[in-house]
């Protein structure tokens, strides 16, 4: 599951490496951080796609299967 904190961290540090580990820009909303919107958008897109692919698929009604001859 993607949380708001994950998205904030991805926007702040699109390379995946924190630029300010001691004082995170993503967690402190009073600080301003310049963001390259194109890099941030690509990083958020990659995060969402990765999390979508890792999402378990066995929880919906269309993922259930039945054997031939089974009542149901």
N, C-alpha and C positions, 0 to 999 in steps of 0.2 A: 504494500500500500504506500502510495506517495503522500507524504505529509507536507504541510505548508513550509515547515522548516527545511525539508529536503529541497524544495523549489527555491527558497530564499538562498540557501547555500550554493545551489547550482547557478543561480543568477549572479551571485557575488563572485564566485570563483569558478568560471566555466571550464577551466582546465582540469578541475578536480583536486588541485592542490591549494590549500588555504593560503591566502596571501597575508593573513594576520592571525595566526593561531592563538596568540595570547589575548587578543581583543577582537573577537569576531565581528565583522561588519554586518553579517546577516542577522545576528541576534540583537544588536544594539541599534534600534530605529532612530536614535537621536543623531547618529553619525551619517554623514553622506559619503557615498562611494560612487565614483564614476564607473559606468558600466558600458561596455560595447554591446549594444542591443542585438547585433547580429550574432556575435559569439554566444551571448546569453540565450538567445532564442534557439540556436542549434543545440546547446547543451541541455536546455529544458526539454526539447523535443526528444533527444536521445535518452534522457532519463525516463520520460513517459513511455516511450516505445520499449525500453528495456524492462520496465516494471510491468507493462501490459503483457509482454511475452512470458514473463515469469509468473503471471497470475494463474492460480490453479483453475483448471477448466472443468473439474468434476463436480461443480456445485449447482449447475443450472438444470432445468427440466429437459433441455434438449441434449444434455450429455448422458442421460440415462440410457441404458441398453436393455433389451429383453431378449431372452432366448426363444427360439421357435417352439410354439406350443405352450408357452407360459401365459397364464391368465394375468390380466393387469390392466 
